[in-house]
């Protein structure tokens, strides 16, 4: 497991709040859910996604960066 220095908990948001930050690439809640299902391991490794008390929380900046990196690998 890669150890990444993670941001503070208060920088993580729920799915609805994440949508405001990523709507250009992920226009619907379903598109984000699909991406997370397919790429959950990479998102978690980057610190873009965590689970607290059974609820998924998202770090908007890390989520966007991870999406770019995942997209780059897919294009290669």
Secondary structure, DSSP 8 states (H G I E B T S, - for coil): --------GGG-B-HHHHHHHHTTT--SHHHHHHHHHHHHHHHHHTTSEEEETTEEEE-HHHHHHHHHHHHHHHH-
